[in-house]
Amino acid sequence: MTKMNWPVLIGFKLSWFALVLLQNMLLIPVVLFVFWALWRCNRAERLAWLALAAVGIALDSVLQYNGVLSFTSSEWLPLWMLALWLVFSLVVVQVFSAYLQNYWLAALIAAVSGPMAYLGGAALSGQMQVSNTTEAYIALALCWGCFGVLAGWSRRFYA
């Protein structure tokens, strides 16, 4: 197993709380953290990070368009949510993907933890809402399960 990248993991957790609780107020320090961490990555990791961030932003855009997610301050994904995808994709590449090599386990972990992160973020932020329907929870679990498999699979290009 690979060595744990503690600075990126801790930076992600701090960034998650900063963005969820304070939205755009701490956007600049989070983006500076992302640039610092990317500076330390190799080219293949940067490409994987960019691809996963783009998939995540597209995923949330589709979920928002279909009413699974909504934001009180914006019809589009707010800047803080875009930054959250940047920092999350970074931690996926630098930390989590090493644990997502078994695809069924990756799907299961992501299908459970992804929707939980949305529900926790919605409860803390006051800016995001998750539709309270069975269909919404199924959509979140399916989308996140696929994202988990993609994240694990992407590791073959940079590890």
Disulfide bonds with the S-S distance in Angstrom:
none
